[in-house]
């Protein structure tokens, strides 16, 4: 590197965001993820043993994925190459691999290829890495906020180890914030800035485990402050504005949150149901998607324990469609409260599941002749509809005839619970069953 390149790099480093300038450079400076970098952590042992293997760092934003990759490269003397799925393609992969071969052959130096947001790589890009990872030409480290089981193709995933990073605690973020305030070389130390205790606590809690967000907010809060000033909570709040909620409508968190909503309703937790509903709507989720899930829940987990549950869910869907958002959020909230408080039954869900299984297994079973339709003379001559008895001609509209295929006679699918309206429905079904058996016995005796 010549003098001009060195000066350019130094200027770029000074212009970098605070979160990048104060990035830890060694494992001893790294904060959090003790299960990976602590005394017995697997990544620490790998680095100390100078062993390289390709890996994926999976965790929420701002937990140290890029920092860890840089520390691995620095600690092992590897050449660090940053690769972006957004701006680079298969041709760039080939170029990086060619350079890696030359570096390994001429200097004996390994190349660590860091792929930020590896979940954004398409299949052809991921496939392009395969042979080179397998041959050891490059050590691939991918960083992702999404579950790699869904986002990384199985062939590449099988050649990499996955390490999970956790959100930082407020105390851990506090350590990083304090360092940035006193670091005179890379941080804000030269300006002698301080945080009021309540401002510090608010900043560390509001970051919700994201160190980058905390440091970016701190940098913005100090931008218009005087040197030596103690920053108030109000100044930090102004810098933070409204935090972008951690929710990806196309990713794993989408399914995690809708699962939390569904299970909260199933467990009759009204308060949790409202919270998870708000988490989805405030993050920009499609309200009609939520409405569809509530309609499904009404039949799957409430069913006939409260027949009005489905009416509430459908009404919420219609209200959202009619008035839009944000007004429609109250209709969804009303449905959520009703569904959570309603008596629960999955009897319908189980009944249909068993019926569907039998339907798939016995799709060749003929419809009993006496309940077949007979619109033509030929069908009547073949016995279609023969012996059918019209229910309204009998007492209580109960006829002692069968309706299932012979192979399934006596099969029971729906068994109501003793909760809500199903208790009354169960009594009604038991009475009908007794009447049917009496009518069936009379029909057999007459035959």
N, C-alpha and C positions, 0 to 999 in steps of 0.2 A: 504493500500500500504506500503510495507516495504522499508527500506533505499535503497536497491539495485535497486528496481523498480523505486523509485523516482529519483535516480541518472541517470538511463537509460533514463527516460523520459526527464530529463533536457538536457542530451547529444543529444537526438534526436531533441529536440526543437532548440538547437543551430545550428544543422546541417541542419535544414529545409531551404528551399528557402526563400529569402527575403519576397516574397509576402505572404507566410504563417506566417512568424515571426511577421510581422507588421499588421497582420489582426486585424481590430477593434474588441474590446471586448464588447462594449456597444453601445446602440442606439445613445447616444450622440456623440460617436466617429465615427459613421457610416457616410459615405459621399455619397450623392446622394439619389435617390428614395424618395424624400420628400413626394410624394403622398402616400407612404406606411409607412414611419417612421417619418414623420414630426409631428408637434404638433397635427394635426387632422388625421394623417395617421391611416389606419385600423389595421396595424400590431402593431403599438405602443399602440393603444387602447386595442387590444387583450392581449398584454403582461401586460399592466398596470392593466387590469381587471383579470389577471391570468386565462384567458380562453384558452382552447386548442381546436383546430380543425385541421383536416388534410388539407393540402394545397399543391399546386404546385406553385413553383416559376419559371416563364418562362421569359427568357431574354437572350441576347447575352452573350458571354463569358466575364468573368472578371467584372461583374456588381454587384457582392456581394451576389449571391444566397447561397453559402455555409456559408459565414459569417453571413448572416441573420439567417440561420437555427441554427447555434451555439449560436447566441445571444438569440434567442427564448428559447433554452434549458437552457442556463445559467441564463437568467432572471426569468424563471419560476421554476428553481430548478429541471428540468427534467433530467433524465439520457439520455445522447446523444449516439446514436449508429449509426455508419456510415456503409452503405450497398452499395456494388458495384454490378451492373448488370453484369460486365465483369467477375468477379472472384467468384461470389456466386450464389447459386441456391435455389430451393424450400426447400431442407433440411436445409439450413441456415436460411431461413425464419422461419421454425418451431422451430429451436433452439432459435432464437432471441425472438420469441413469448413466448416460455416457460420461458425464463429468465425474460421477461417483466411481465408475470403473477406472478412469484415469487417476483420480486421487488415490484410490486404493493401490493401483499398480505402481505408480511413480513414487508416492510418498508413504505408502502403507497406512494411510489415514482413512478411517471409516467415515461414512456419511450418514448423518441422522436426518431423515426427511420428516419434517413436521407438517402434518396436514390438518389445518384448522378447520373446524366444522366439517369433518369427514362425512357426516350424514348428508351433506349437500352434493357429494360426488355422485355422478350417474354411474350406471353399471359398466359402461365402457372404460371410464376412468378408473374405477375400482379394479376391473379385470387387468388393466395395463400394469398395475403394481404387482400382480400375483407372481410372475416368474422371478422378478428381481428380489422380492421379499423372500421367496423360497430359496433362492441361490445365495442370499446374504449379501447381495451387492449393496443394498441400502437397508438401514434399520428404520422401519416405518413407525412413527408415533402419530396416532390420530386422536384428535380431541373432539368430543361431541357432547351436546346437551340432551341428545335423544337416545333412546334405548338402542344400542348397536344390534341387538337381536332382530330389530325391525328394519334398521337403516343400512346395515353393512351386509353385503352378500356373503353367504355361508362359506364359500371357498376362501375368501380373504379372511373372514372372521376366524376360521379354523386354524389359521397360521399366526394368529395374534392372541395375546392375553389381554383380558379386559380388567381394568382396575377402576373401582368406583370411588369418586370423590364426594364428600359430604358438604353441605352448606356450612359456612363458617358460623361460629357462635358470635354473639354480640361482643363478648370479651375478646375473642380472637381478632375481630375487626377493630376493636379498640386498640390493640397492640399495633396494628398497621397504621392506624390514624395517628397515634402518638409518635411513631417513628417518622412519619412524613412531616409532622410539625417541627421536629427537632433536627432533622437531617439537613445540614447546611450545604452539602455538596449536591444532592439530587432532589431534596425536598424543599420545604418551606422554612427551614431553620433560619436562613439569613433574614427573614422578615419578622422573626420573633412573634409569630402569631400564636394565639391561645384559643381554646374552646371553653366556654362556660360549661360547668358540669352537666346542666340539664341539656345543653346543646349537644354535648358529646354523647350522652345517653340516647338522645333522640336520633342522632345520626347513625349510631351503631345498630340501634333496633330497626330503624326504618330501612336500612340496607337489606334486611332479610337474608343475610348470609352471603351477600355479593360484595366482595371487597372492592372491585372496580367501581361499582356504583357509589360506595362510600367515599372513595378517594376522589372521584370525579365531582361529587357534590361538594366535598371539602374545597377542591380547587376553585369551583365556581363561587363558593361563598367567600373565599379570600380575594377574588379577582378585584372587587371594588372596595375592599377594606384597606384601612391605613395600616402601615407597618406597626407592629406592636399591639395591635388591637385584639381585644378578647371578643370572639364571635359569640353572639347571642343565639338562642334557639330560634328566634324570629328570622334571623339572617339565614340560618341553615334551612329552615322551612321554605323560605323564599327560593333558595337555590335548588332545593329538592323538587319543588312543585309537586305534581302528582306522579308518584312512582309508577312506571310501567309494570303492570301486573305480569307475573311469571306464568304465562298460560299460552300454549301453542295450540291453535285450533286444529292443526294437522298432525300434531305429535303425540307423544306418550302422555304428557300432562293432561291433554284433552280427555283421554280415556280414564286417567286416574281420577279426575275431578267428577266426571259423570258417574263413575263407579261409586265415589264417595256420596254423591247425591242420592243415587238409587239405594245404597245400603243404609243411609241415614233414614230415608223414608220407610224402608222395610222394617227398621228397628224402632219405628214410631218416635224418632227424635225430631221434633218440630224445629227446635232451634238450629240444629246442625243442618237440617234440610234447607232452611232459609239462608244460612251462611253459604253453603255450596252453590245454591242457586245464584246468589249475588256474586260469588266468585266468577261464575261463568258469564253472567250477563254484563258485569262491569268490565270484563276483559274483552268484550266484543263478540261473544258467542252468538250464533244465529238463534234467535228466540224460538223460531219454529222447530229447530232441532230439539231444543229443550222440551217444547210442547209435545213433540212426537214421542220422546222418551217418557213423559208423564202419562200419555195415553197408554203406552205399553205397560207401564207400571200399574195403572189402574186395573187392568185385566189380569196381569201376571201375579201381583202380590196382594191385591184387595179382592178382586173378582166379585163374587156374589155375597161376600160377607157384608158389602155395602154397594148395591147396584148403582147408587148415585155417584160413586167415585169416578166411573167412566164419564158420566155426564159432566162432572166438574172439569175433568181433563179436556174433554172436547170443547166445552165452553171457553176454557182458557185459550185453546188453540184458535178458536174463532175470534176471540177478543183481540188477540195479538195480531191476527191477520187483518182485522177490521180497523183497529186504532193505531197499530204500529208501536214503535218504541220512542221514548221510554215509558209511555203510559201503560203499554201492555205488560210491563214487568209486574205490576200489581195483580193482574189477573193470574199470572204464573205463580206469584207468591201465594195467592188465595188457594190455588190448586195444590201447591206444595203443602201448605198447612193442613188442608182437608185430607190429603192422601196420607200424610204422616200420622194424623190423629185417627184415621179410619181403622176399624177392625181389619185384621190381616188374614188372608187365606190364599194359599197357592193351589187349592183343590182343582180349579179350572186348568191351571198350568200343567199340573200332573196328569189330569184327565186327558187333556188333548195330546200330551206327549205319549201316553200309553195307546190312545186311539190311533195316533199317527204311526206308531211302531207296528201295530196290528195291521193297519191299512197297507203299509209297505210290504209286510210279510204275507198278506193274504189277498193281494190285489186280483188274484184269479178266482176267488170265491164267488159263486153266482149269487145274484140277488134272489131271495126266496120268491117263488112263483106268485104267491098270493098278494105280494105288495108290488108286483111289477105293473108298469103301465101297459094297457092293452088298447091302443087306438085303432087297430086293424082287425079284420075277421080272422086272418091267419094267426095273429097273436092270441086271440081269444081261443081259437081251436087248439093252440099249443098249451093252453092252460094258464096263460098270463092273467093275473088278477082273479083267478078262480078261488073261491073261498074267502075272499077278503070281506071283512066285516067293518061297516062304517061306525066309527066310535060314537058319533052323536046319537045313534040308535040304541045305545046301551046306557044302563044306569051309571052315573058319574063319568060317562065317556071313557070307561075302561073296558078294553076288549082282551080276552084271553088268547091273543095270537102273538107269535114271535116276529121280530123284525130284523134280527141279526142273521148273518149267514150261519148255517148249521154248525160250522167249525168253531164259531165264537159264541154259541148260545150260552147264556148265563154270565157272560163277561161283564165285569163292573169297572167302569172308568172313573166316574165322578163320585166322590165320597165327600159330602160337605162336612165342614168342621162345625163346632158348636159355638162359633164366634159370629156376632152380628146377625145379619139377616139369614146367614146360612143355617143357623140353629132352627129357624122356622122352616126354611127350605128342606132341611133334613127330615123334620117331622112330616112334612107334606110328602116327601119322596117315600118315606117308610110306609105311610098310609096307602099311597098309590101302589107300592109294591105288594102290600098285603092284599089289596083288592084285585090286583092283576093275578096273583097266585090263585085266589079263589075262582076268578073267572077262567083261568087256565085249567084248573081242576075240573070245572063244570064242562068246559069244551071237550076235554079228553073223555069225560064220562059219557057225554052225548055221542061222541064218535064211536 
